[in-house]
Amino acid sequence: MARCAFLLILVLLLTAVPSLFAAPLSVLDAPDLVVVYDEGLEPAAQRVLSVYPSIKQALESMFQWPVNFQPSVVLINNQKKFRLLAGHELVVAYALPQKNVMVIDYSKMNTSPFTLQATVKHELCHLLLHHHIKSDNLPRWLDEGICQWISDGLADILMDTRRTRLPAAILSGNYFDLAKLAHRFPRDENGLVLAYEQSKSVVEYMNRQYGPQGMRDLLGLLRQGVDIESAFEQQFAIS
């Protein structure tokens, strides 16, 4: 199974940017995880294997849902290669829920605030949510907000020290209607960073108001197929 997963990921990467994948990729596998990595990243791959059980346990405890699938982590050590895969220069990691794959720019993992463990936790959170909730029933802002909250504020994007867009957006009234963030985020830097900040802020507010159990109950309704509007009304008595 691990070998099949590795071949699937390799085909995916070669199809995406064949000219950049001349260097060989290697694979480590365990019963519950596959790690595919660039040359020279075997210590990092071993680190992912060692921390994965505790990350998995923490997410299962938080959501009270099983991680009953075998994800794959792809570690890339070439910024140009990763940027072509990710499609945006701010992104340091992303998930492919339909394939249970996490792709990480390892060259950014020593850049504050990013750590390999927090990044894997963030991306595994995406996979877990999408494994149990149909994508059409999981708004992008809620998906991203929860995964930032779960991983102590870590986002998929490389936010710099100028990232305080949200207070100014609130004062000016130029924040997003959440409905506009249901399916996709803006591509421009300011809009993208603001979308992440706003998503995180809303989820943190929900957690303060209703607690982790309230969050779990909301997600449980979405998992059952209840649409987002009805779920909010049933769980929190708000639209």
PyMOL commands that set and color helices and strands:
alter all, ss='L'
color gray80, all
select helices_A, chain A and resi 2-16+18-20+42-63+79-86+97-99+106-108+116-132+135-137+140-150+166-172+178-181+189-223+228-236
alter helices_A, ss='H'
color red, helices_A
select strands_A, chain A and resi 25-30+33-38+72-76+93-96+101-105
alter strands_A, ss='S'
color yellow, strands_A
deselect
rebuild
show_as cartoon
